[in-house]
């Protein structure tokens, strides 16, 4: 019997060396994960939204 709640994981984007994925946690919180080769940066949703704003400023 498995009492662990299931976590839904979705890959949002990936290349040969990088990937971004979202995990929908059992407590209705989504976390975002940015994998850069052997480093993974974890974000809560509010942090992820701020990070996306930062990236958008870079590409303007």
C-alpha positions in Angstrom: 0.0 0.0 0.0 1.4 3.4 -1.0 0.2 6.3 1.3 2.3 8.9 -0.5 0.3 11.5 -2.4 1.0 11.5 -6.1 2.9 14.5 -7.6 2.0 15.4 -11.2 5.2 16.4 -13.2 5.1 18.2 -16.5 8.1 19.0 -18.7 7.6 22.6 -20.0 10.6 22.9 -22.2 13.9 21.1 -22.9 17.0 21.2 -25.0 20.0 18.9 -25.1 21.5 20.5 -21.9 18.7 22.3 -20.2 15.1 21.6 -19.1 12.3 23.2 -17.2 9.6 21.2 -15.4 6.7 21.9 -13.1 5.6 19.7 -10.2 2.1 20.0 -8.9 2.3 19.1 -5.3 -0.4 17.4 -3.3 -1.0 20.7 -1.3 -2.0 22.5 -4.5 1.4 24.3 -4.7 3.2 24.2 -7.9 7.0 24.3 -8.0 9.2 25.0 -11.0 12.6 23.4 -11.6 15.2 24.8 -14.0 17.9 22.2 -14.8 21.2 23.6 -16.2 23.4 20.6 -16.8 24.2 19.3 -13.3 22.6 22.2 -11.4 18.9 22.4 -10.6 17.2 25.6 -9.3 13.9 25.2 -7.6 11.3 28.0 -7.5 7.9 28.4 -5.8 5.3 29.9 -8.1 5.8 33.5 -7.0 9.5 33.2 -7.4 9.1 31.6 -10.9 6.9 34.5 -12.0 9.5 37.0 -10.9 12.3 34.9 -12.7 10.3 35.0 -15.9 9.9 38.8 -15.7 13.7 38.9 -15.3 14.3 36.7 -18.3 11.9 38.8 -20.4 13.9 42.0 -19.4 17.0 40.3 -20.7 15.6 39.5 -24.1 14.2 43.0 -24.8 
